[in-house]
Amino acid sequence: MDENKEQKEFWNDLKGELWVELQTRIDPMLSVFDQKLFEVLEAQSGERALEIGCGTGTTTLKMSECLGPSGSIHAVDFSRPMICRAQERASEASVDHADFVEADAQEYDYPSGEFDLAYSRFGVMFFQDPVKAFSKIRNAMKPGGRLGYICWADKSKNPWISEPAQVAKEFLELPKPPGEDEPGMFSMCREERIFEILEKAGWSEIKVEWFESTNMIGKNAEDAADFISRMGPMSEPFSEADEGQKQKTLEALSTFLKDRETPNGVQMGFGNWVVTAKRL
Ligand SMILES: C[S@@+](CC[C@H](N)C(=O)[O-])C[C@H]1O[C@@H](n2cnc3c(N)ncnc32)[C@H](O)[C@@H]1O
């Protein structure tokens, strides 16, 4: 049985091409998370790394620089459009020490005891059985191997996504959010759940650090409204809406976002957990 079928379809059929299209807009917004991940992982030149949910490969390319040509990365993702773009970008950048596997990270037959570090930028919240996924990832690590990932804290700590959704709700029928702990963007928002999953999966020295930042979601209110209407929960209802609904949504979003305009674009709050652990 394919436990992650729904998420696989979601990341292939609904979000895959969209993330490829929006990659150059998503990356500046999320680059602060790469910096944070690299800081906590303390990746060393020559190490062998495993990336979970590499998407379009931005963090993979940055990590490849960090590890140098004597290091290597094995990157896993089950979204064909996204991993194909990651592969293309690696070859455009002549990075030949990263390889890409199209696979479900929960089910993948990882080489055992192979990696010094495993990491993910927002790629580990979509498992139906996270304990199984993190146990497999743990077994893929060398003794002493480090895990580091970033995930979203509660919606209320992420006004960049929750507040525009409240505004858009008046004009669009937004999808019902997944239930608590169900696979989805906020499935790891509870700190206790992160500990519980990693403990059950056999990880040690688990640490969960609160990480708050303010990031630019658009150059100005109109630009941010356009971006946010195509990203996150409103992307499907917005793309299916008629022209009138689209215009009203964009106008309402722009009015709301106007107040958040600064000389450095529209700035909004992000709340995240930075998780680290070790295989002893
Ligand atoms: C929010 S995106 C993040 C992508 C990328 N890490 C980034 O920060 O740009 C989540 C990624 O995780 C991947 N993903 C989710 N569940 C997965 C699974 N079970 N196996 C492999 N990849 C998965 C998705 O296909 C998608 O590329």
The ligand as a Tripos MOL2 file, in Angstrom:
@<TRIPOS>MOLECULE
LIG
   27    29     1     0     0
SMALL
NO_CHARGES

@<TRIPOS>ATOM
      1 C1          7.6750   22.4950    1.1610 C.3       1 LIG1
      2 S1          8.5390   21.6560   -0.1030 S.3       1 LIG1
      3 C2         10.2190   22.0600    0.3100 C.3       1 LIG1
      4 C3         11.1610   21.8440   -0.8440 C.3       1 LIG1
      5 C4         12.6090   22.2660   -0.5760 C.3       1 LIG1
      6 N1         13.2130   21.5450    0.4960 N.3       1 LIG1
      7 C5         12.6780   23.7390   -0.3290 C.2       1 LIG1
      8 O1         12.8220   24.1660    0.8290 O.co2     1 LIG1
      9 O2         12.5820   24.4920   -1.3150 O.co2     1 LIG1
     10 C6          8.4170   19.9650    0.4540 C.3       1 LIG1
     11 C7          9.1790   18.9870   -0.3840 C.3       1 LIG1
     12 O3          9.1800   17.7190    0.2720 O.3       1 LIG1
     13 C8          8.9040   16.7230   -0.6930 C.3       1 LIG1
     14 N2          8.3100   15.5690    0.0160 N.ar      1 LIG1
     15 C9          7.2300   15.5710    0.8260 C.ar      1 LIG1
     16 N3          6.9960   14.3350    1.3040 N.ar      1 LIG1
     17 C10         7.9420   13.5220    0.7690 C.ar      1 LIG1
     18 C11         8.1980   12.1300    0.8700 C.ar      1 LIG1
     19 N4          7.4400   11.3100    1.5880 N.pl3     1 LIG1
     20 N5          9.2500   11.6390    0.1660 N.ar      1 LIG1
     21 C12        10.0160   12.4510   -0.6110 C.ar      1 LIG1
     22 N6          9.8090   13.7690   -0.7380 N.ar      1 LIG1
     23 C13         8.7810   14.3150   -0.0530 C.ar      1 LIG1
     24 C14         7.9600   17.3950   -1.6750 C.3       1 LIG1
     25 O4          7.9080   16.7150   -2.9030 O.3       1 LIG1
     26 C15         8.5760   18.7790   -1.7720 C.3       1 LIG1
     27 O5          9.5840   18.8240   -2.7250 O.3       1 LIG1
@<TRIPOS>BOND
     1     1     2 1
     2     2     3 1
     3     2    10 1
     4     3     4 1
     5     4     5 1
     6     5     6 1
     7     5     7 1
     8     7     8 2
     9     7     9 1
    10    10    11 1
    11    11    12 1
    12    11    26 1
    13    12    13 1
    14    13    14 1
    15    13    24 1
    16    14    15 ar
    17    14    23 ar
    18    15    16 ar
    19    16    17 ar
    20    17    18 ar
    21    17    23 ar
    22    18    19 1
    23    18    20 ar
    24    20    21 ar
    25    21    22 ar
    26    22    23 ar
    27    24    25 1
    28    24    26 1
    29    26    27 1
@<TRIPOS>SUBSTRUCTURE
     1 LIG1         1 GROUP 0 **** ****
